[in-house]
Amino acid sequence: MASDTEIAKLLAHIAACRTAVLPGARLPLYANGRHFGYLTQANAARLAAIEPSAVVTADRVEMPAALLPRLNGLAAAMGIRVRAEDFDVREDAEGPSLGVLDRGALPSFGVIGVGVHLNGLVRRADGLHVWVAKRAANKKLDPGKLDHLVAGGVPAGYSPFQALLKEAEEEAGLPEAMAKQARQVARFRYNMERPEGLRRDVLYAYDIELPDNFMPHPMDGEVESFALWPLARVAEVLATTDEFKFNVALVLIDLLLREGVYTGTQAEILRAALEE
């Protein structure tokens, strides 16, 4: 059984992903009545100064739908740093695409970002092991943090599973034929205040059981190295440190619950926190 201190640490990881209160001081952002984002007062003023058809009132920002194809140009004109990777803009993660917005601008516009994470699992005689990645030191966000075997955003035009297959090959050298064996096990939503702005994330989690002789390799420079950890080590590091990237914690806590690492009242408390 985990200690109360360890359970409190896991609950703190979950709470850290849910620090945003909406709308809070932000203004909901609409296009022809369809709510797709949030703007700070400062960004709302910048947008209105650039594009007078964007109307700022006391409780919202309303823009014409004709501006949706121009979101990236508006972001650039507002001085928002972009990353040359478009994401779909949606009212909710499962809804139709209203347009595209550069990934780097999602937090500034409070637009939903969809991501995928893959638990790479190896079952050995001595128990379950998990592939753990270490993010490259030059990553803009969370450099050096521990991560999943595969993790990434869902680009415009991709489904979560299509994005998973793409990231599997690009990040870890996981062949598509093998990656197709992954199965979705959970989905998480959270609203989080971050230095880059508001993260309104929807995260799809997958498991894949890999052969003992599979060895991932850093392919695109985003990962420094991979290591295969016993599940007990994953649980210990997660419950005693902040070494894992913030949203990785959600997926790993779910994995630990499904593998029976936490039981009884402890499991009930953690599961309830994940599902809030």
PyRosetta script that sets phi, psi and omega in degrees:
from pyrosetta import init, pose_from_sequence

init()
pose = pose_from_sequence("MASDTEIAKLLAHIAACRTAVLPGARLPLYANGRHFGYLTQANAARLAAIEPSAVVTADRVEMPAALLPRLNGLAAAMGIRVRAEDFDVREDAEGPSLGVLDRGALPSFGVIGVGVHLNGLVRRADGLHVWVAKRAANKKLDPGKLDHLVAGGVPAGYSPFQALLKEAEEEAGLPEAMAKQARQVARFRYNMERPEGLRRDVLYAYDIELPDNFMPHPMDGEVESFALWPLARVAEVLATTDEFKFNVALVLIDLLLREGVYTGTQAEILRAALEE")
pose.set_psi(1, 136.6)
pose.set_omega(1, 178.8)
pose.set_phi(2, -72.1)
pose.set_psi(2, 154.5)
pose.set_omega(2, 177.5)
pose.set_phi(3, -76.4)
pose.set_psi(3, 162.4)
pose.set_omega(3, 176.3)
pose.set_phi(4, -59.9)
pose.set_psi(4, -35.5)
pose.set_omega(4, 179.6)
pose.set_phi(5, -64.5)
pose.set_psi(5, -40.4)
pose.set_omega(5, 179.4)
pose.set_phi(6, -67.3)
pose.set_psi(6, -42.3)
pose.set_omega(6, 178.1)
pose.set_phi(7, -64.1)
pose.set_psi(7, -39.3)
pose.set_omega(7, 178.2)
pose.set_phi(8, -62.6)
pose.set_psi(8, -36.8)
pose.set_omega(8, 178.5)
pose.set_phi(9, -66.4)
pose.set_psi(9, -41.9)
pose.set_omega(9, 178.3)
pose.set_phi(10, -64.5)
pose.set_psi(10, -41.3)
pose.set_omega(10, 176.7)
pose.set_phi(11, -63.8)
pose.set_psi(11, -34.2)
pose.set_omega(11, 177.9)
pose.set_phi(12, -67.1)
pose.set_psi(12, -37.1)
pose.set_omega(12, 176.1)
pose.set_phi(13, -60.5)
pose.set_psi(13, -43.5)
pose.set_omega(13, -179.5)
pose.set_phi(14, -65.5)
pose.set_psi(14, -46.5)
pose.set_omega(14, -178.4)
pose.set_phi(15, -63.2)
pose.set_psi(15, -31.8)
pose.set_omega(15, -178.6)
pose.set_phi(16, -64.7)
pose.set_psi(16, -21.9)
pose.set_omega(16, 178.2)
pose.set_phi(17, -86.1)
pose.set_psi(17, -4.2)
pose.set_omega(17, -173.6)
pose.set_phi(18, -128.0)
pose.set_psi(18, 51.5)
pose.set_omega(18, -175.0)
pose.set_phi(19, -94.0)
pose.set_psi(19, -9.5)
pose.set_omega(19, -177.2)
pose.set_phi(20, -89.2)
pose.set_psi(20, 135.5)
pose.set_omega(20, 172.5)
pose.set_phi(21, -107.9)
pose.set_psi(21, 123.1)
pose.set_omega(21, -175.0)
pose.set_phi(22, -115.0)
pose.set_psi(22, 137.0)
pose.set_omega(22, 1.9)
pose.set_phi(23, -78.4)
pose.set_psi(23, -17.5)
pose.set_omega(23, -177.2)
pose.set_phi(24, 58.2)
pose.set_psi(24, -131.5)
pose.set_omega(24, 179.8)
pose.set_phi(25, -85.7)
pose.set_psi(25, -1.7)
pose.set_omega(25, -179.9)
pose.set_phi(26, -87.5)
pose.set_psi(26, 161.5)
pose.set_omega(26, 175.9)
pose.set_phi(27, -106.3)
pose.set_psi(27, 128.9)
pose.set_omega(27, 174.1)
pose.set_phi(28, -58.5)
pose.set_psi(28, 141.1)
pose.set_omega(28, -177.2)
pose.set_phi(29, -109.8)
pose.set_psi(29, 125.9)
pose.set_omega(29, -176.6)
pose.set_phi(30, -123.4)
pose.set_psi(30, 152.5)
pose.set_omega(30, 168.7)
pose.set_phi(31, -128.3)
pose.set_psi(31, 113.1)
pose.set_omega(31, -176.6)
pose.set_phi(32, 48.9)
pose.set_psi(32, 45.0)
pose.set_omega(32, 176.3)
pose.set_phi(33, 83.3)
pose.set_psi(33, -1.2)
pose.set_omega(33, -179.7)
pose.set_phi(34, -100.2)
pose.set_psi(34, 117.9)
pose.set_omega(34, -175.3)
pose.set_phi(35, -81.9)
pose.set_psi(35, 118.9)
pose.set_omega(35, -177.3)
pose.set_phi(36, -130.9)
pose.set_psi(36, -4.2)
pose.set_omega(36, -178.8)
pose.set_phi(37, -165.1)
pose.set_psi(37, -172.2)
pose.set_omega(37, 177.7)
pose.set_phi(38, -140.6)
pose.set_psi(38, 142.3)
pose.set_omega(38, 177.3)
pose.set_phi(39, -125.2)
pose.set_psi(39, 140.0)
pose.set_omega(39, 168.3)
pose.set_phi(40, -65.6)
pose.set_psi(40, 162.4)
pose.set_omega(40, 177.6)
pose.set_phi(41, -58.1)
pose.set_psi(41, -39.3)
pose.set_omega(41, -178.7)
pose.set_phi(42, -65.9)
pose.set_psi(42, -44.3)
pose.set_omega(42, 179.8)
pose.set_phi(43, -70.2)
pose.set_psi(43, -32.2)
pose.set_omega(43, 175.5)
pose.set_phi(44, -62.8)
pose.set_psi(44, -41.5)
pose.set_omega(44, 178.8)
pose.set_phi(45, -66.1)
pose.set_psi(45, -39.6)
pose.set_omega(45, 178.2)
pose.set_phi(46, -63.9)
pose.set_psi(46, -43.3)
pose.set_omega(46, 179.7)
pose.set_phi(47, -61.9)
pose.set_psi(47, -45.6)
pose.set_omega(47, -179.1)
pose.set_phi(48, -65.0)
pose.set_psi(48, -33.6)
pose.set_omega(48, 178.9)
pose.set_phi(49, -68.6)
pose.set_psi(49, -34.0)
pose.set_omega(49, -179.8)
pose.set_phi(50, -80.2)
pose.set_psi(50, -39.9)
pose.set_omega(50, -173.7)
pose.set_phi(51, -131.4)
pose.set_psi(51, 96.1)
pose.set_omega(51, -175.9)
pose.set_phi(52, -60.7)
pose.set_psi(52, -18.8)
pose.set_omega(52, 178.8)
pose.set_phi(53, -74.9)
pose.set_psi(53, -10.3)
pose.set_omega(53, 172.9)
pose.set_phi(54, -85.4)
pose.set_psi(54, 112.8)
pose.set_omega(54, -172.6)
pose.set_phi(55, -99.6)
pose.set_psi(55, 123.4)
pose.set_omega(55, 179.3)
pose.set_phi(56, -101.1)
pose.set_psi(56, 124.4)
pose.set_omega(56, 175.1)
pose.set_phi(57, -119.1)
pose.set_psi(57, -174.4)
pose.set_omega(57, -176.5)
pose.set_phi(58, -66.9)
pose.set_psi(58, -24.5)
pose.set_omega(58, -173.9)
pose.set_phi(59, -126.0)
pose.set_psi(59, 5.2)
pose.set_omega(59, 179.4)
pose.set_phi(60, -168.5)
pose.set_psi(60, 168.4)
pose.set_omega(60, 167.9)
pose.set_phi(61, -119.5)
pose.set_psi(61, 126.5)
pose.set_omega(61, -179.3)
pose.set_phi(62, -118.2)
pose.set_psi(62, 126.7)
pose.set_omega(62, 176.7)
pose.set_phi(63, -123.4)
pose.set_psi(63, 154.8)
pose.set_omega(63, 175.5)
pose.set_phi(64, -72.0)
pose.set_psi(64, 150.3)
pose.set_omega(64, -179.7)
pose.set_phi(65, -59.4)
pose.set_psi(65, -23.7)
pose.set_omega(65, -179.6)
pose.set_phi(66, -62.7)
pose.set_psi(66, -18.9)
pose.set_omega(66, 179.2)
pose.set_phi(67, -82.9)
pose.set_psi(67, -15.9)
pose.set_omega(67, -175.9)
pose.set_phi(68, -58.4)
pose.set_psi(68, -40.2)
pose.set_omega(68, 177.2)
pose.set_phi(69, -69.7)
pose.set_psi(69, -9.7)
pose.set_omega(69, -176.4)
pose.set_phi(70, -107.1)
pose.set_psi(70, 15.1)
pose.set_omega(70, -174.5)
pose.set_phi(71, -59.8)
pose.set_psi(71, -40.2)
pose.set_omega(71, -179.3)
pose.set_phi(72, -66.0)
pose.set_psi(72, -38.8)
pose.set_omega(72, 176.8)
pose.set_phi(73, -65.6)
pose.set_psi(73, -38.8)
pose.set_omega(73, 177.2)
pose.set_phi(74, -64.7)
pose.set_psi(74, -42.3)
pose.set_omega(74, 179.2)
pose.set_phi(75, -61.0)
pose.set_psi(75, -44.3)
pose.set_omega(75, 179.4)
pose.set_phi(76, -62.7)
pose.set_psi(76, -42.1)
pose.set_omega(76, 179.8)
pose.set_phi(77, -66.5)
pose.set_psi(77, -25.7)
pose.set_omega(77, 177.8)
pose.set_phi(78, -83.5)
pose.set_psi(78, -2.3)
pose.set_omega(78, 177.7)
pose.set_phi(79, 83.2)
pose.set_psi(79, 20.1)
pose.set_omega(79, -179.1)
pose.set_phi(80, -85.9)
pose.set_psi(80, 130.0)
pose.set_omega(80, 179.8)
pose.set_phi(81, -71.8)
pose.set_psi(81, 133.5)
pose.set_omega(81, -178.4)
pose.set_phi(82, -114.1)
pose.set_psi(82, 169.0)
pose.set_omega(82, -173.0)
pose.set_phi(83, -125.6)
pose.set_psi(83, 10.1)
pose.set_omega(83, 177.6)
pose.set_phi(84, 58.1)
pose.set_psi(84, 41.4)
pose.set_omega(84, 176.0)
pose.set_phi(85, -146.4)
pose.set_psi(85, 109.6)
pose.set_omega(85, -176.5)
pose.set_phi(86, -82.3)
pose.set_psi(86, 141.0)
pose.set_omega(86, 172.1)
pose.set_phi(87, -116.9)
pose.set_psi(87, 153.1)
pose.set_omega(87, 174.3)
pose.set_phi(88, -70.6)
pose.set_psi(88, 143.3)
pose.set_omega(88, 174.6)
pose.set_phi(89, -100.7)
pose.set_psi(89, 123.1)
pose.set_omega(89, -176.4)
pose.set_phi(90, -138.0)
pose.set_psi(90, 156.7)
pose.set_omega(90, 171.6)
pose.set_phi(91, -69.4)
pose.set_psi(91, -38.6)
pose.set_omega(91, 172.9)
pose.set_phi(92, -142.9)
pose.set_psi(92, 166.2)
pose.set_omega(92, -170.6)
pose.set_phi(93, -62.2)
pose.set_psi(93, -26.0)
pose.set_omega(93, -177.2)
pose.set_phi(94, -98.7)
pose.set_psi(94, -2.6)
pose.set_omega(94, -175.8)
pose.set_phi(95, -82.3)
pose.set_psi(95, 174.6)
pose.set_omega(95, 179.8)
pose.set_phi(96, -69.3)
pose.set_psi(96, 152.5)
pose.set_omega(96, 177.4)
pose.set_phi(97, -72.7)
pose.set_psi(97, 131.4)
pose.set_omega(97, 177.4)
pose.set_phi(98, -95.7)
pose.set_psi(98, -13.5)
pose.set_omega(98, -176.4)
pose.set_phi(99, 164.1)
pose.set_psi(99, -165.4)
pose.set_omega(99, 177.4)
pose.set_phi(100, -130.7)
pose.set_psi(100, 154.5)
pose.set_omega(100, 177.8)
pose.set_phi(101, -145.6)
pose.set_psi(101, 139.0)
pose.set_omega(101, 179.2)
pose.set_phi(102, -59.0)
pose.set_psi(102, 140.6)
pose.set_omega(102, -177.6)
pose.set_phi(103, -54.8)
pose.set_psi(103, -38.2)
pose.set_omega(103, -178.7)
pose.set_phi(104, -66.5)
pose.set_psi(104, -20.6)
pose.set_omega(104, -178.8)
pose.set_phi(105, -94.9)
pose.set_psi(105, -9.0)
pose.set_omega(105, -177.8)
pose.set_phi(106, -54.5)
pose.set_psi(106, -47.6)
pose.set_omega(106, -178.4)
pose.set_phi(107, -65.3)
pose.set_psi(107, -32.7)
pose.set_omega(107, -179.7)
pose.set_phi(108, -71.0)
pose.set_psi(108, -31.0)
pose.set_omega(108, 178.4)
pose.set_phi(109, -95.9)
pose.set_psi(109, -3.4)
pose.set_omega(109, -179.2)
pose.set_phi(110, 61.8)
pose.set_psi(110, 34.1)
pose.set_omega(110, -178.5)
pose.set_phi(111, -90.8)
pose.set_psi(111, 143.6)
pose.set_omega(111, 179.3)
pose.set_phi(112, -58.8)
pose.set_psi(112, 134.2)
pose.set_omega(112, 172.4)
pose.set_phi(113, -115.3)
pose.set_psi(113, 129.5)
pose.set_omega(113, -178.8)
pose.set_phi(114, -104.1)
pose.set_psi(114, 135.2)
pose.set_omega(114, -179.3)
pose.set_phi(115, -135.1)
pose.set_psi(115, 167.0)
pose.set_omega(115, 178.2)
pose.set_phi(116, -130.6)
pose.set_psi(116, 141.9)
pose.set_omega(116, 175.6)
pose.set_phi(117, -133.5)
pose.set_psi(117, 139.3)
pose.set_omega(117, -176.8)
pose.set_phi(118, -121.4)
pose.set_psi(118, 119.0)
pose.set_omega(118, 170.1)
pose.set_phi(119, -78.0)
pose.set_psi(119, 111.9)
pose.set_omega(119, 175.7)
pose.set_phi(120, -90.6)
pose.set_psi(120, 110.0)
pose.set_omega(120, -169.5)
pose.set_phi(121, -113.0)
pose.set_psi(121, 140.8)
pose.set_omega(121, 174.8)
pose.set_phi(122, -130.5)
pose.set_psi(122, 122.2)
pose.set_omega(122, 179.1)
pose.set_phi(123, -97.5)
pose.set_psi(123, 120.6)
pose.set_omega(123, 179.1)
pose.set_phi(124, -118.5)
pose.set_psi(124, 173.4)
pose.set_omega(124, -179.4)
pose.set_phi(125, -60.1)
pose.set_psi(125, -30.3)
pose.set_omega(125, -178.8)
pose.set_phi(126, -93.3)
pose.set_psi(126, 11.8)
pose.set_omega(126, 174.5)
pose.set_phi(127, 120.1)
pose.set_psi(127, -175.1)
pose.set_omega(127, -177.1)
pose.set_phi(128, -79.1)
pose.set_psi(128, 137.5)
pose.set_omega(128, 174.8)
pose.set_phi(129, -120.9)
pose.set_psi(129, 154.8)
pose.set_omega(129, -175.1)
pose.set_phi(130, -130.2)
pose.set_psi(130, 131.3)
pose.set_omega(130, 174.0)
pose.set_phi(131, -74.6)
pose.set_psi(131, 128.8)
pose.set_omega(131, -179.0)
pose.set_phi(132, -120.2)
pose.set_psi(132, 128.8)
pose.set_omega(132, 177.2)
pose.set_phi(133, -99.7)
pose.set_psi(133, 149.6)
pose.set_omega(133, 171.2)
pose.set_phi(134, -110.5)
pose.set_psi(134, 120.4)
pose.set_omega(134, -177.4)
pose.set_phi(135, -65.9)
pose.set_psi(135, 146.7)
pose.set_omega(135, -179.2)
pose.set_phi(136, -61.4)
pose.set_psi(136, 149.0)
pose.set_omega(136, -177.7)
pose.set_phi(137, -68.9)
pose.set_psi(137, -19.3)
pose.set_omega(137, -179.1)
pose.set_phi(138, -97.0)
pose.set_psi(138, 8.8)
pose.set_omega(138, 176.0)
pose.set_phi(139, -64.6)
pose.set_psi(139, 138.6)
pose.set_omega(139, 179.9)
pose.set_phi(140, -65.8)
pose.set_psi(140, -41.4)
pose.set_omega(140, -178.3)
pose.set_phi(141, -107.4)
pose.set_psi(141, 127.3)
pose.set_omega(141, 174.5)
pose.set_phi(142, 53.7)
pose.set_psi(142, 51.1)
pose.set_omega(142, 179.2)
pose.set_phi(143, -62.7)
pose.set_psi(143, 141.8)
pose.set_omega(143, 175.4)
pose.set_phi(144, 76.8)
pose.set_psi(144, -3.8)
pose.set_omega(144, 179.8)
pose.set_phi(145, -74.5)
pose.set_psi(145, 158.0)
pose.set_omega(145, 175.8)
pose.set_phi(146, -80.9)
pose.set_psi(146, 145.4)
pose.set_omega(146, -171.5)
pose.set_phi(147, -142.9)
pose.set_psi(147, -176.9)
pose.set_omega(147, 178.0)
pose.set_phi(148, -83.8)
pose.set_psi(148, 168.3)
pose.set_omega(148, 174.6)
pose.set_phi(149, -53.6)
pose.set_psi(149, -44.9)
pose.set_omega(149, 177.0)
pose.set_phi(150, -136.8)
pose.set_psi(150, 133.7)
pose.set_omega(150, 176.4)
pose.set_phi(151, -157.7)
pose.set_psi(151, 141.2)
pose.set_omega(151, 178.8)
pose.set_phi(152, 179.3)
pose.set_psi(152, 174.5)
pose.set_omega(152, 179.0)
pose.set_phi(153, -84.2)
pose.set_psi(153, 163.5)
pose.set_omega(153, 179.0)
pose.set_phi(154, -99.9)
pose.set_psi(154, 106.7)
pose.set_omega(154, -177.4)
pose.set_phi(155, -68.0)
pose.set_psi(155, 163.0)
pose.set_omega(155, 177.7)
pose.set_phi(156, -54.7)
pose.set_psi(156, 134.7)
pose.set_omega(156, 177.5)
pose.set_phi(157, 87.4)
pose.set_psi(157, -5.8)
pose.set_omega(157, -179.3)
pose.set_phi(158, -103.3)
pose.set_psi(158, 147.9)
pose.set_omega(158, 165.2)
pose.set_phi(159, -84.1)
pose.set_psi(159, 163.9)
pose.set_omega(159, 176.7)
pose.set_phi(160, -55.8)
pose.set_psi(160, -42.6)
pose.set_omega(160, -177.8)
pose.set_phi(161, -68.3)
pose.set_psi(161, -38.7)
pose.set_omega(161, 176.4)
pose.set_phi(162, -62.1)
pose.set_psi(162, -40.2)
pose.set_omega(162, 177.8)
pose.set_phi(163, -65.1)
pose.set_psi(163, -38.4)
pose.set_omega(163, 178.2)
pose.set_phi(164, -60.5)
pose.set_psi(164, -45.2)
pose.set_omega(164, 179.4)
pose.set_phi(165, -62.2)
pose.set_psi(165, -40.9)
pose.set_omega(165, 179.0)
pose.set_phi(166, -63.4)
pose.set_psi(166, -48.7)
pose.set_omega(166, -177.8)
pose.set_phi(167, -67.5)
pose.set_psi(167, -34.2)
pose.set_omega(167, -178.2)
pose.set_phi(168, -59.0)
pose.set_psi(168, -44.6)
pose.set_omega(168, 179.5)
pose.set_phi(169, -72.2)
pose.set_psi(169, -43.6)
pose.set_omega(169, -173.8)
pose.set_phi(170, -71.3)
pose.set_psi(170, -35.2)
pose.set_omega(170, -174.0)
pose.set_phi(171, -92.8)
pose.set_psi(171, -40.5)
pose.set_omega(171, -169.4)
pose.set_phi(172, -124.2)
pose.set_psi(172, 1.5)
pose.set_omega(172, -177.6)
pose.set_phi(173, 66.9)
pose.set_psi(173, 27.6)
pose.set_omega(173, 179.1)
pose.set_phi(174, -85.4)
pose.set_psi(174, 112.4)
pose.set_omega(174, -175.4)
pose.set_phi(175, -59.6)
pose.set_psi(175, 148.2)
pose.set_omega(175, -177.6)
pose.set_phi(176, -58.9)
pose.set_psi(176, -39.7)
pose.set_omega(176, -179.5)
pose.set_phi(177, -60.3)
pose.set_psi(177, -34.5)
pose.set_omega(177, 177.4)
pose.set_phi(178, -79.3)
pose.set_psi(178, -42.2)
pose.set_omega(178, -177.6)
pose.set_phi(179, -62.9)
pose.set_psi(179, -27.5)
pose.set_omega(179, 180.0)
pose.set_phi(180, -64.6)
pose.set_psi(180, -12.8)
pose.set_omega(180, 177.8)
pose.set_phi(181, -79.0)
pose.set_psi(181, -7.7)
pose.set_omega(181, -180.0)
pose.set_phi(182, -64.4)
pose.set_psi(182, 146.2)
pose.set_omega(182, 178.0)
pose.set_phi(183, -129.3)
pose.set_psi(183, 139.4)
pose.set_omega(183, 179.3)
pose.set_phi(184, -71.5)
pose.set_psi(184, 134.6)
pose.set_omega(184, -177.7)
pose.set_phi(185, -121.7)
pose.set_psi(185, -17.1)
pose.set_omega(185, -177.2)
pose.set_phi(186, -165.7)
pose.set_psi(186, 165.3)
pose.set_omega(186, 172.8)
pose.set_phi(187, -143.9)
pose.set_psi(187, 136.9)
pose.set_omega(187, -176.9)
pose.set_phi(188, -126.0)
pose.set_psi(188, 144.3)
pose.set_omega(188, 173.4)
pose.set_phi(189, -123.9)
pose.set_psi(189, 139.5)
pose.set_omega(189, 174.6)
pose.set_phi(190, -156.7)
pose.set_psi(190, 152.9)
pose.set_omega(190, 175.4)
pose.set_phi(191, -118.4)
pose.set_psi(191, 122.0)
pose.set_omega(191, -168.3)
pose.set_phi(192, -136.7)
pose.set_psi(192, 134.1)
pose.set_omega(192, 171.6)
pose.set_phi(193, -81.4)
pose.set_psi(193, 126.4)
pose.set_omega(193, 179.7)
pose.set_phi(194, -132.0)
pose.set_psi(194, 162.6)
pose.set_omega(194, 177.5)
pose.set_phi(195, -55.6)
pose.set_psi(195, -31.7)
pose.set_omega(195, -179.6)
pose.set_phi(196, -82.5)
pose.set_psi(196, -6.3)
pose.set_omega(196, 178.8)
pose.set_phi(197, 130.3)
pose.set_psi(197, -148.8)
pose.set_omega(197, -176.1)
pose.set_phi(198, -92.3)
pose.set_psi(198, 120.7)
pose.set_omega(198, 174.4)
pose.set_phi(199, -97.9)
pose.set_psi(199, 112.0)
pose.set_omega(199, 171.8)
pose.set_phi(200, -109.1)
pose.set_psi(200, 86.9)
pose.set_omega(200, -169.4)
pose.set_phi(201, -102.6)
pose.set_psi(201, 144.0)
pose.set_omega(201, 167.1)
pose.set_phi(202, -120.7)
pose.set_psi(202, 120.0)
pose.set_omega(202, -171.2)
pose.set_phi(203, -116.9)
pose.set_psi(203, 122.1)
pose.set_omega(203, 176.7)
pose.set_phi(204, -97.0)
pose.set_psi(204, 125.5)
pose.set_omega(204, -178.0)
pose.set_phi(205, -107.8)
pose.set_psi(205, 138.5)
pose.set_omega(205, -179.0)
pose.set_phi(206, -130.4)
pose.set_psi(206, 153.4)
pose.set_omega(206, 170.2)
pose.set_phi(207, -113.3)
pose.set_psi(207, 146.8)
pose.set_omega(207, 167.2)
pose.set_phi(208, -142.3)
pose.set_psi(208, 133.1)
pose.set_omega(208, 176.2)
pose.set_phi(209, -96.6)
pose.set_psi(209, 122.6)
pose.set_omega(209, -171.8)
pose.set_phi(210, -109.8)
pose.set_psi(210, 151.4)
pose.set_omega(210, 176.7)
pose.set_phi(211, -67.2)
pose.set_psi(211, 153.8)
pose.set_omega(211, -176.2)
pose.set_phi(212, -62.4)
pose.set_psi(212, -24.5)
pose.set_omega(212, -176.9)
pose.set_phi(213, -93.0)
pose.set_psi(213, 2.4)
pose.set_omega(213, 177.8)
pose.set_phi(214, -75.3)
pose.set_psi(214, 136.7)
pose.set_omega(214, 179.3)
pose.set_phi(215, -130.1)
pose.set_psi(215, 111.2)
pose.set_omega(215, 176.9)
pose.set_phi(216, -70.9)
pose.set_psi(216, 154.9)
pose.set_omega(216, 179.5)
pose.set_phi(217, -134.6)
pose.set_psi(217, 134.1)
pose.set_omega(217, 174.7)
pose.set_phi(218, -60.8)
pose.set_psi(218, 126.4)
pose.set_omega(218, -172.8)
pose.set_phi(219, -113.1)
pose.set_psi(219, -38.0)
pose.set_omega(219, -170.6)
pose.set_phi(220, -114.0)
pose.set_psi(220, 10.2)
pose.set_omega(220, 176.8)
pose.set_phi(221, 84.6)
pose.set_psi(221, -3.4)
pose.set_omega(221, -179.1)
pose.set_phi(222, -82.3)
pose.set_psi(222, -20.9)
pose.set_omega(222, 179.9)
pose.set_phi(223, -117.0)
pose.set_psi(223, 135.1)
pose.set_omega(223, 178.9)
pose.set_phi(224, -81.2)
pose.set_psi(224, -41.2)
pose.set_omega(224, -176.2)
pose.set_phi(225, -164.1)
pose.set_psi(225, 164.8)
pose.set_omega(225, 174.7)
pose.set_phi(226, -123.1)
pose.set_psi(226, 147.4)
pose.set_omega(226, 176.4)
pose.set_phi(227, -143.4)
pose.set_psi(227, 143.9)
pose.set_omega(227, 179.3)
pose.set_phi(228, -98.5)
pose.set_psi(228, 115.4)
pose.set_omega(228, -175.3)
pose.set_phi(229, -109.2)
pose.set_psi(229, 141.8)
pose.set_omega(229, 167.0)
pose.set_phi(230, -61.4)
pose.set_psi(230, 147.7)
pose.set_omega(230, -178.7)
pose.set_phi(231, -57.2)
pose.set_psi(231, -34.3)
pose.set_omega(231, -179.9)
pose.set_phi(232, -62.9)
pose.set_psi(232, -36.1)
pose.set_omega(232, 177.6)
pose.set_phi(233, -69.3)
pose.set_psi(233, -40.6)
pose.set_omega(233, 175.6)
pose.set_phi(234, -56.4)
pose.set_psi(234, -47.4)
pose.set_omega(234, -178.7)
pose.set_phi(235, -61.8)
pose.set_psi(235, -42.0)
pose.set_omega(235, -178.1)
pose.set_phi(236, -66.1)
pose.set_psi(236, -47.4)
pose.set_omega(236, -178.2)
pose.set_phi(237, -65.8)
pose.set_psi(237, -40.1)
pose.set_omega(237, 179.8)
pose.set_phi(238, -64.4)
pose.set_psi(238, -37.8)
pose.set_omega(238, -174.7)
pose.set_phi(239, -86.3)
pose.set_psi(239, -4.5)
pose.set_omega(239, -176.1)
pose.set_phi(240, -129.8)
pose.set_psi(240, -6.3)
pose.set_omega(240, -176.2)
pose.set_phi(241, -140.5)
pose.set_psi(241, 178.4)
pose.set_omega(241, 172.7)
pose.set_phi(242, -114.0)
pose.set_psi(242, 29.5)
pose.set_omega(242, -174.5)
pose.set_phi(243, -71.9)
pose.set_psi(243, -27.8)
pose.set_omega(243, 179.7)
pose.set_phi(244, -81.9)
pose.set_psi(244, 144.1)
pose.set_omega(244, 173.1)
pose.set_phi(245, -55.8)
pose.set_psi(245, 147.6)
pose.set_omega(245, -168.6)
pose.set_phi(246, -53.4)
pose.set_psi(246, -47.2)
pose.set_omega(246, -175.0)
pose.set_phi(247, -82.7)
pose.set_psi(247, -16.2)
pose.set_omega(247, 173.2)
pose.set_phi(248, -60.7)
pose.set_psi(248, -34.8)
pose.set_omega(248, -178.6)
pose.set_phi(249, -58.3)
pose.set_psi(249, -40.6)
pose.set_omega(249, -179.5)
pose.set_phi(250, -59.7)
pose.set_psi(250, -47.5)
pose.set_omega(250, -176.6)
pose.set_phi(251, -67.8)
pose.set_psi(251, -38.8)
pose.set_omega(251, -179.5)
pose.set_phi(252, -70.9)
pose.set_psi(252, -38.2)
pose.set_omega(252, 176.4)
pose.set_phi(253, -60.9)
pose.set_psi(253, -42.3)
pose.set_omega(253, 176.4)
pose.set_phi(254, -60.0)
pose.set_psi(254, -44.0)
pose.set_omega(254, 178.1)
pose.set_phi(255, -60.4)
pose.set_psi(255, -45.9)
pose.set_omega(255, -179.1)
pose.set_phi(256, -62.1)
pose.set_psi(256, -36.8)
pose.set_omega(256, 176.8)
pose.set_phi(257, -66.7)
pose.set_psi(257, -43.8)
pose.set_omega(257, -178.7)
pose.set_phi(258, -67.2)
pose.set_psi(258, -27.7)
pose.set_omega(258, 179.2)
pose.set_phi(259, -89.6)
pose.set_psi(259, 3.7)
pose.set_omega(259, 174.6)
pose.set_phi(260, 76.6)
pose.set_psi(260, 19.0)
pose.set_omega(260, 177.7)
pose.set_phi(261, -66.7)
pose.set_psi(261, -35.8)
pose.set_omega(261, 176.2)
pose.set_phi(262, -115.4)
pose.set_psi(262, 135.5)
pose.set_omega(262, -176.9)
pose.set_phi(263, -134.1)
pose.set_psi(263, 173.3)
pose.set_omega(263, 174.1)
pose.set_phi(264, 61.5)
pose.set_psi(264, -139.7)
pose.set_omega(264, -177.3)
pose.set_phi(265, -63.0)
pose.set_psi(265, -38.1)
pose.set_omega(265, 178.6)
pose.set_phi(266, -59.3)
pose.set_psi(266, -44.4)
pose.set_omega(266, 179.2)
pose.set_phi(267, -64.6)
pose.set_psi(267, -40.8)
pose.set_omega(267, 180.0)
pose.set_phi(268, -62.2)
pose.set_psi(268, -42.2)
pose.set_omega(268, -179.1)
pose.set_phi(269, -64.9)
pose.set_psi(269, -45.4)
pose.set_omega(269, -178.4)
pose.set_phi(270, -67.3)
pose.set_psi(270, -43.2)
pose.set_omega(270, -179.8)
pose.set_phi(271, -64.0)
pose.set_psi(271, -41.3)
pose.set_omega(271, 178.4)
pose.set_phi(272, -62.3)
pose.set_psi(272, -38.8)
pose.set_omega(272, 179.5)
pose.set_phi(273, -67.1)
pose.set_psi(273, -39.8)
pose.set_omega(273, 178.9)
pose.set_phi(274, -64.6)
pose.set_psi(274, -34.1)
pose.set_omega(274, -172.4)
pose.set_phi(275, -91.7)
pose.set_psi(275, 1.3)
pose.set_omega(275, -179.6)
pose.set_phi(276, -60.9)
pose.dump_pdb("model.pdb")
